[in-house]
Amino acid sequence: MEILKNFFYFLLVNFAALAVGGILMHDGPQSVWYYRLNKAPWTPPGWVFGAAWFSIMILFSLYLAKVYEKVPKRNLLGLFTVQILLNVGWNYVFFNQHSIVGGLITIVLLTILILYFLFNYYKVLTLQSLLILPYVIWLFIATSLNLYIYLYN
């Protein structure tokens, strides 16, 4: 039952962070600035981003609840906090401040951190580590989109 409580805790915090990120990005993808950018040909339609983040945060929350049972809480919560700051920060840096380079740096750091989660806690979770794989894949896609915008604008 403890895992269920932890799952809902992480789920609540993750979705709250997504909401804050949405607020901080101002007009975001609907802005004139973003509309005028030269975007990668593989940029998915807007609805895919919401669906992806919704699914990713559910799986990531389950992943975190499982890790939380097995590792020192302080270390995990510190990493989790940094993940939230980077995730939310990207929205602000890229969309609100229109900093393509800052966004790229932020998303690369977030990707490195999520890869750290995957490899560091693999010993503890083994196959359950697959729960974080959609997050990793999405970050590779998002990083490539940000990199394309950097290179071609």
Phi and psi in degrees as GROMACS dihedral restraints (atoms count N, CA, C in turn):
[ dihedral_restraints ]
;  ai    aj    ak    al  type     phi  dphi    fc
    3     4     5     6     1   -62.2    20    10
    4     5     6     7     1   -38.3    20    10
    6     7     8     9     1   -64.3    20    10
    7     8     9    10     1   -35.5    20    10
    9    10    11    12     1   -66.5    20    10
   10    11    12    13     1   -42.0    20    10
   12    13    14    15     1   -61.7    20    10
   13    14    15    16     1   -45.4    20    10
   15    16    17    18     1   -64.9    20    10
   16    17    18    19     1   -39.7    20    10
   18    19    20    21     1   -58.2    20    10
   19    20    21    22     1   -47.9    20    10
   21    22    23    24     1   -68.0    20    10
   22    23    24    25     1   -33.3    20    10
   24    25    26    27     1   -61.6    20    10
   25    26    27    28     1   -52.5    20    10
   27    28    29    30     1   -64.2    20    10
   28    29    30    31     1   -36.9    20    10
   30    31    32    33     1   -62.5    20    10
   31    32    33    34     1   -46.1    20    10
   33    34    35    36     1   -61.0    20    10
   34    35    36    37     1   -46.8    20    10
   36    37    38    39     1   -65.7    20    10
   37    38    39    40     1   -42.8    20    10
   39    40    41    42     1   -63.0    20    10
   40    41    42    43     1   -44.2    20    10
   42    43    44    45     1   -72.3    20    10
   43    44    45    46     1   -31.8    20    10
   45    46    47    48     1   -63.8    20    10
   46    47    48    49     1   -41.2    20    10
   48    49    50    51     1   -64.3    20    10
   49    50    51    52     1   -40.5    20    10
   51    52    53    54     1   -62.2    20    10
   52    53    54    55     1   -39.4    20    10
   54    55    56    57     1   -64.6    20    10
   55    56    57    58     1   -44.1    20    10
   57    58    59    60     1   -62.3    20    10
   58    59    60    61     1   -43.3    20    10
   60    61    62    63     1   -59.3    20    10
   61    62    63    64     1   -39.7    20    10
   63    64    65    66     1   -63.7    20    10
   64    65    66    67     1   -39.9    20    10
   66    67    68    69     1   -67.1    20    10
   67    68    69    70     1   -42.9    20    10
   69    70    71    72     1   -69.9    20    10
   70    71    72    73     1   -20.4    20    10
   72    73    74    75     1   -84.3    20    10
   73    74    75    76     1     1.1    20    10
   75    76    77    78     1    60.6    20    10
   76    77    78    79     1  -123.1    20    10
   78    79    80    81     1   -79.2    20    10
   79    80    81    82     1   -17.5    20    10
   81    82    83    84     1    51.2    20    10
   82    83    84    85     1  -126.6    20    10
   84    85    86    87     1   -67.5    20    10
   85    86    87    88     1   -12.4    20    10
   87    88    89    90     1   -92.0    20    10
   88    89    90    91     1    -1.0    20    10
   90    91    92    93     1   -74.7    20    10
   91    92    93    94     1   154.2    20    10
   93    94    95    96     1   -61.6    20    10
   94    95    96    97     1   -41.0    20    10
   96    97    98    99     1   -55.9    20    10
   97    98    99   100     1   -50.4    20    10
   99   100   101   102     1   -67.9    20    10
  100   101   102   103     1   -40.0    20    10
  102   103   104   105     1   -58.6    20    10
  103   104   105   106     1   -36.8    20    10
  105   106   107   108     1   -82.0    20    10
  106   107   108   109     1   -10.9    20    10
  108   109   110   111     1   -69.0    20    10
  109   110   111   112     1   147.1    20    10
  111   112   113   114     1   -79.8    20    10
  112   113   114   115     1   110.0    20    10
  114   115   116   117     1  -103.3    20    10
  115   116   117   118     1   156.9    20    10
  117   118   119   120     1   -61.3    20    10
  118   119   120   121     1   144.0    20    10
  120   121   122   123     1   -61.2    20    10
  121   122   123   124     1   -22.4    20    10
  123   124   125   126     1   -93.0    20    10
  124   125   126   127     1    11.5    20    10
  126   127   128   129     1   -63.4    20    10
  127   128   129   130     1   121.8    20    10
  129   130   131   132     1   -74.2    20    10
  130   131   132   133     1   162.7    20    10
  132   133   134   135     1   -61.1    20    10
  133   134   135   136     1   155.7    20    10
  135   136   137   138     1   -53.6    20    10
  136   137   138   139     1   -39.1    20    10
  138   139   140   141     1   -63.8    20    10
  139   140   141   142     1   -24.7    20    10
  141   142   143   144     1   -64.8    20    10
  142   143   144   145     1   -35.6    20    10
  144   145   146   147     1   -62.2    20    10
  145   146   147   148     1   -46.4    20    10
  147   148   149   150     1   -63.3    20    10
  148   149   150   151     1   -44.9    20    10
  150   151   152   153     1   -64.4    20    10
  151   152   153   154     1   -40.6    20    10
  153   154   155   156     1   -64.1    20    10
  154   155   156   157     1   -49.7    20    10
  156   157   158   159     1   -64.7    20    10
  157   158   159   160     1   -36.3    20    10
  159   160   161   162     1   -59.7    20    10
  160   161   162   163     1   -50.4    20    10
  162   163   164   165     1   -65.5    20    10
  163   164   165   166     1   -44.1    20    10
  165   166   167   168     1   -60.7    20    10
  166   167   168   169     1   -43.7    20    10
  168   169   170   171     1   -69.8    20    10
  169   170   171   172     1   -31.4    20    10
  171   172   173   174     1   -65.6    20    10
  172   173   174   175     1   -49.4    20    10
  174   175   176   177     1   -66.1    20    10
  175   176   177   178     1   -40.4    20    10
  177   178   179   180     1   -65.1    20    10
  178   179   180   181     1   -37.6    20    10
  180   181   182   183     1   -65.1    20    10
  181   182   183   184     1   -40.6    20    10
  183   184   185   186     1   -65.3    20    10
  184   185   186   187     1   -43.5    20    10
  186   187   188   189     1   -56.3    20    10
  187   188   189   190     1   -49.7    20    10
  189   190   191   192     1   -63.1    20    10
  190   191   192   193     1   -39.9    20    10
  192   193   194   195     1   -62.1    20    10
  193   194   195   196     1   -38.7    20    10
  195   196   197   198     1   -70.5    20    10
  196   197   198   199     1   -41.7    20    10
  198   199   200   201     1   -65.3    20    10
  199   200   201   202     1   -40.6    20    10
  201   202   203   204     1   -56.9    20    10
  202   203   204   205     1   -31.8    20    10
  204   205   206   207     1   -69.3    20    10
  205   206   207   208     1   -21.9    20    10
  207   208   209   210     1  -120.1    20    10
  208   209   210   211     1    -6.4    20    10
  210   211   212   213     1  -129.0    20    10
  211   212   213   214     1   166.2    20    10
  213   214   215   216     1   -57.8    20    10
  214   215   216   217     1   127.0    20    10
  216   217   218   219     1   -62.2    20    10
  217   218   219   220     1   -41.2    20    10
  219   220   221   222     1   -60.9    20    10
  220   221   222   223     1   -45.3    20    10
  222   223   224   225     1   -62.1    20    10
  223   224   225   226     1   -47.2    20    10
  225   226   227   228     1   -63.8    20    10
  226   227   228   229     1   -45.0    20    10
  228   229   230   231     1   -66.6    20    10
  229   230   231   232     1   -32.7    20    10
  231   232   233   234     1   -64.5    20    10
  232   233   234   235     1   -46.1    20    10
  234   235   236   237     1   -64.9    20    10
  235   236   237   238     1   -40.4    20    10
  237   238   239   240     1   -61.8    20    10
  238   239   240   241     1   -41.3    20    10
  240   241   242   243     1   -62.9    20    10
  241   242   243   244     1   -43.6    20    10
  243   244   245   246     1   -63.0    20    10
  244   245   246   247     1   -39.8    20    10
  246   247   248   249     1   -60.0    20    10
  247   248   249   250     1   -44.0    20    10
  249   250   251   252     1   -63.1    20    10
  250   251   252   253     1   -45.7    20    10
  252   253   254   255     1   -61.2    20    10
  253   254   255   256     1   -42.1    20    10
  255   256   257   258     1   -68.6    20    10
  256   257   258   259     1   -43.0    20    10
  258   259   260   261     1   -63.6    20    10
  259   260   261   262     1   -51.0    20    10
  261   262   263   264     1   -67.0    20    10
  262   263   264   265     1   -40.4    20    10
  264   265   266   267     1   -60.3    20    10
  265   266   267   268     1   -35.8    20    10
  267   268   269   270     1   -59.2    20    10
  268   269   270   271     1   -44.6    20    10
  270   271   272   273     1   -56.7    20    10
  271   272   273   274     1   -45.0    20    10
  273   274   275   276     1   -67.4    20    10
  274   275   276   277     1   -48.5    20    10
  276   277   278   279     1   -64.8    20    10
  277   278   279   280     1   -48.0    20    10
  279   280   281   282     1   -75.6    20    10
  280   281   282   283     1   -57.4    20    10
  282   283   284   285     1   -81.4    20    10
  283   284   285   286     1   -41.9    20    10
  285   286   287   288     1   -79.8    20    10
  286   287   288   289     1   -45.2    20    10
  288   289   290   291     1   -92.2    20    10
  289   290   291   292     1    -6.5    20    10
  291   292   293   294     1    56.9    20    10
  292   293   294   295     1    35.0    20    10
  294   295   296   297     1   -99.3    20    10
  295   296   297   298     1    98.9    20    10
  297   298   299   300     1   -67.1    20    10
  298   299   300   301     1   -43.6    20    10
  300   301   302   303     1   -65.3    20    10
  301   302   303   304     1   -45.2    20    10
  303   304   305   306     1   -61.0    20    10
  304   305   306   307     1   -40.2    20    10
  306   307   308   309     1   -63.3    20    10
  307   308   309   310     1   -41.9    20    10
  309   310   311   312     1   -63.8    20    10
  310   311   312   313     1   -44.1    20    10
  312   313   314   315     1   -61.9    20    10
  313   314   315   316     1   -44.6    20    10
  315   316   317   318     1   -62.2    20    10
  316   317   318   319     1   -45.5    20    10
  318   319   320   321     1   -72.0    20    10
  319   320   321   322     1   -31.4    20    10
  321   322   323   324     1   -66.0    20    10
  322   323   324   325     1   -42.9    20    10
  324   325   326   327     1   -63.1    20    10
  325   326   327   328     1   -40.8    20    10
  327   328   329   330     1   -62.9    20    10
  328   329   330   331     1   -42.2    20    10
  330   331   332   333     1   -62.4    20    10
  331   332   333   334     1   -44.5    20    10
  333   334   335   336     1   -60.1    20    10
  334   335   336   337     1   -43.0    20    10
  336   337   338   339     1   -64.1    20    10
  337   338   339   340     1   -43.3    20    10
  339   340   341   342     1   -68.4    20    10
  340   341   342   343     1   -35.5    20    10
  342   343   344   345     1   -64.4    20    10
  343   344   345   346     1   -35.9    20    10
  345   346   347   348     1   -61.5    20    10
  346   347   348   349     1   -46.1    20    10
  348   349   350   351     1   -53.4    20    10
  349   350   351   352     1   -51.2    20    10
  351   352   353   354     1   -57.4    20    10
  352   353   354   355     1   -52.4    20    10
  354   355   356   357     1   -78.6    20    10
  355   356   357   358     1   -36.3    20    10
  357   358   359   360     1   -69.2    20    10
  358   359   360   361     1   -40.1    20    10
  360   361   362   363     1   -96.7    20    10
  361   362   363   364     1     3.3    20    10
  363   364   365   366     1   -59.5    20    10
  364   365   366   367     1   -38.4    20    10
  366   367   368   369     1   -59.5    20    10
  367   368   369   370     1   -32.4    20    10
  369   370   371   372     1   -84.7    20    10
  370   371   372   373     1   -40.6    20    10
  372   373   374   375     1  -101.5    20    10
  373   374   375   376     1   -18.6    20    10
  375   376   377   378     1    46.7    20    10
  376   377   378   379     1  -117.7    20    10
  378   379   380   381     1   -66.3    20    10
  379   380   381   382     1   -23.0    20    10
  381   382   383   384     1   -66.9    20    10
  382   383   384   385     1   -13.5    20    10
  384   385   386   387     1   -63.3    20    10
  385   386   387   388     1   -18.1    20    10
  387   388   389   390     1   -61.1    20    10
  388   389   390   391     1   -19.1    20    10
  390   391   392   393     1   -62.2    20    10
  391   392   393   394     1   -25.4    20    10
  393   394   395   396     1   -93.0    20    10
  394   395   396   397     1    -9.5    20    10
  396   397   398   399     1   -59.7    20    10
  397   398   399   400     1   -40.8    20    10
  399   400   401   402     1   -59.3    20    10
  400   401   402   403     1   -34.4    20    10
  402   403   404   405     1   -64.3    20    10
  403   404   405   406     1   -45.0    20    10
  405   406   407   408     1   -60.7    20    10
  406   407   408   409     1   -48.6    20    10
  408   409   410   411     1   -61.7    20    10
  409   410   411   412     1   -44.9    20    10
  411   412   413   414     1   -62.6    20    10
  412   413   414   415     1   -39.1    20    10
  414   415   416   417     1   -66.7    20    10
  415   416   417   418     1   -35.3    20    10
  417   418   419   420     1   -62.9    20    10
  418   419   420   421     1   -42.1    20    10
  420   421   422   423     1   -64.5    20    10
  421   422   423   424     1   -49.2    20    10
  423   424   425   426     1   -62.3    20    10
  424   425   426   427     1   -38.8    20    10
  426   427   428   429     1   -64.7    20    10
  427   428   429   430     1   -40.4    20    10
  429   430   431   432     1   -65.0    20    10
  430   431   432   433     1   -36.9    20    10
  432   433   434   435     1   -65.8    20    10
  433   434   435   436     1   -43.4    20    10
  435   436   437   438     1   -65.7    20    10
  436   437   438   439     1   -42.0    20    10
  438   439   440   441     1   -63.0    20    10
  439   440   441   442     1   -42.8    20    10
  441   442   443   444     1   -59.1    20    10
  442   443   444   445     1   -45.4    20    10
  444   445   446   447     1   -61.8    20    10
  445   446   447   448     1   -40.0    20    10
  447   448   449   450     1   -62.2    20    10
  448   449   450   451     1   -45.6    20    10
  450   451   452   453     1   -72.1    20    10
  451   452   453   454     1   -30.4    20    10
  453   454   455   456     1  -114.3    20    10
  454   455   456   457     1    18.1    20    10
